[in-house]
Every structure is written in C-alpha cells, then in structure tokens.
C-alpha cells in the first residue's frame, strides 16, 4: 500500500465502561489511535421504520495492518461515528479493509 493512497485521517476508538458518581454505568469512546486511511467505498440508503426516516451510510476504510482491530471498535471520521461491522486482512499483514456503518434518524419523516 502506498502512503499517498492514505489521504484521510481516522480515529480508532474503543468503548470503555465506567461508573459515574451516582453509581450508574456510563459507556464512552476512548481513542486507541489516530491513523492515516483511505476511504475505499462509500454508499448510503434511506428508509422509513416506525414512523422515522432512517439513513444508513456504509463505508470501507483501508488502513495499514494493525493488530486488535475488531467489531468491538468504532471509527470517528468526518464528524461522525462509524460502527465496525467487519475487518478483512489484505496480504500478509500489509493492510486491513474495515467495513463500517453510520446511522442517522429523523423522527416523523417528511
């Protein structure tokens, strides 16, 4: 993979669970790494579900190989949170293709 292909910056995050002062469990993202990436594929869909307009964007990010990237992580990119739904290695520890989805909901569609 050429460095010039990695023209975007993403933030790889994990979700940590802590207990707040009131004793309730709170889940929050924690930065694992800031990485150069390529947006290899990008597409979106919209549909009505339960009187809501639901938009879902799908993207595949290509990054240098990194141990430990799983569906338990998420990516922050372009001001949005992308849930990882699949990770595929490329070559012999050369790169990873990371499939993601991001949702947005609007109550009482048009």
Secondary structure, 3 states (H helix, E strand, C coil): CCHHHCCEEEEEEEEEEEECCCCCEEEEEEEEEEEEEEEEEEEEEEEEECCEEEEEEEEEEEEECCCCCCCCEEEEECCEEEEEEEEEEECCCCEEEEEEEEEEEEECCC
